[in-house]
């Protein structure tokens, strides 16, 4: 169990770092240097992105529990992910004061979008793998 948790945390750190990097590229492309971010804000935004990655990866452990209905597990994961996003929003500097709110909220929203794209990609990949295994078993 300890190894599974450490692996999930490591995957979350990698996902969060990828979300940060892709979010920076997307924001730079879309907003064309319109957003100004102070150097100390990058550290907070990175920590917020890693928080989102780790929170989403660790919350997926709810699917290890087979005694609960799938719908209940999905709702619990959704609740955990929402709390994680709000925590990341606070960490990234989105809540406290004037100019930090806009920049933090844009970064968090873009990171959520990139994370959602990763999630959809993972679901498509795993469904394809399951279909391949099912086809091989039926042959």
Secondary structure, 3 states (H helix, E strand, C coil): CHHHHHHHHHHHHHHHHHHHHHHHHHHHHHHCCCCCCCHHHHHHHHHHHHHHHHHHHHHHHHHHCCCCCHHHHHHHHHHHHHHHHHHHHHHCCCCCCHHHHHHHHHHHHHHHHHHHHHHHHHHHHHHHHHHHHHHHHHC
